[in-house]
Amino acid sequence: MPRVRWSDLQARRREQFIAMMERGTLKRLPRTRPRDPEEERVLSLLVRLRWKRWIESGKLVILGPRRWRLQLGETPQSPQNDER
């Protein structure tokens, strides 16, 4: 069995990893361990509170029963206030 230096092996694996990332062939695997019920409850509560905060601030607009719009970034200025 040929001897391999650990640093050479790491460098080769790093190159393979970077190539896979650039090609987009490396995907994150889904979670396999089920969530703890307490963790699930806390995460659900945090999501509901975030959505409520977004609706109150106007960042999230509900357009219909299955349609909504989320304003990302800063809110755009109206054209009349835009001085160019």
C-alpha positions as CSV (number, residue, x, y, z in Angstrom):
1,M,0.0,0.0,0.0
2,P,1.5,3.3,-1.0
3,R,2.2,5.9,1.7
4,V,0.3,9.1,1.5
5,R,1.2,12.3,3.3
6,W,-1.7,13.7,5.3
7,S,-1.2,17.2,4.0
8,D,-1.3,16.0,0.4
9,L,-4.5,14.1,1.0
10,Q,-6.1,17.2,2.6
11,A,-5.1,19.4,-0.3
12,R,-6.5,16.9,-2.8
13,R,-9.8,16.6,-0.9
14,R,-10.0,20.4,-0.5
15,E,-9.6,20.8,-4.3
16,Q,-12.4,18.2,-4.9
17,F,-14.6,19.9,-2.4
18,I,-14.1,23.4,-4.0
19,A,-14.8,21.9,-7.5
20,M,-18.0,20.3,-6.3
21,M,-19.1,23.6,-4.6
22,E,-18.4,25.5,-7.9
23,R,-20.3,23.0,-10.0
24,G,-23.2,23.0,-7.6
25,T,-23.1,19.2,-7.1
26,L,-22.6,19.4,-3.4
27,K,-26.0,19.8,-1.7
28,R,-26.8,20.0,2.0
29,L,-28.4,16.8,3.2
30,P,-31.8,17.0,4.9
31,R,-32.1,16.6,8.6
32,T,-32.3,13.0,9.6
33,R,-32.8,13.3,13.4
34,P,-36.3,14.4,14.3
35,R,-36.5,17.6,16.2
36,D,-37.1,17.6,20.0
37,P,-40.8,18.5,20.6
38,E,-39.8,21.5,22.8
39,E,-37.5,22.8,20.1
40,E,-40.3,22.4,17.5
41,R,-42.7,24.3,19.7
42,V,-40.2,27.2,20.3
43,L,-39.3,27.4,16.6
44,S,-43.0,27.5,15.6
45,L,-43.6,30.3,18.2
46,L,-40.7,32.3,16.8
47,V,-42.0,32.0,13.3
48,R,-45.5,33.1,14.2
49,L,-44.1,36.1,16.1
50,R,-41.8,37.1,13.2
51,W,-44.7,36.9,10.7
52,K,-46.9,39.0,13.1
53,R,-44.1,41.6,13.4
54,W,-43.7,41.7,9.6
55,I,-47.4,42.2,9.0
56,E,-47.6,45.0,11.6
57,S,-44.6,46.8,10.1
58,G,-45.9,46.5,6.6
59,K,-43.0,44.4,5.5
60,L,-45.3,41.4,4.8
61,V,-48.5,42.0,2.8
62,I,-51.0,39.2,2.5
63,L,-52.5,39.3,-1.1
64,G,-54.8,36.3,-0.8
65,P,-55.3,33.0,1.0
66,R,-52.2,31.5,-0.6
67,R,-50.4,34.6,-1.8
68,W,-48.2,37.2,0.0
69,R,-45.4,39.6,-0.7
70,L,-42.4,40.2,1.5
71,Q,-40.5,43.5,1.1
72,L,-36.8,42.7,1.2
73,G,-34.2,45.4,2.0
74,E,-35.2,49.0,2.4
75,T,-38.6,50.3,1.2
76,P,-38.4,52.1,-2.1
77,Q,-38.9,55.9,-2.1
78,S,-41.9,57.3,-4.0
79,P,-41.0,58.9,-7.4
80,Q,-42.1,62.4,-6.3
81,N,-39.5,62.4,-3.5
82,D,-36.7,61.2,-5.7
83,E,-34.5,64.2,-6.6
84,R,-32.2,63.5,-9.5
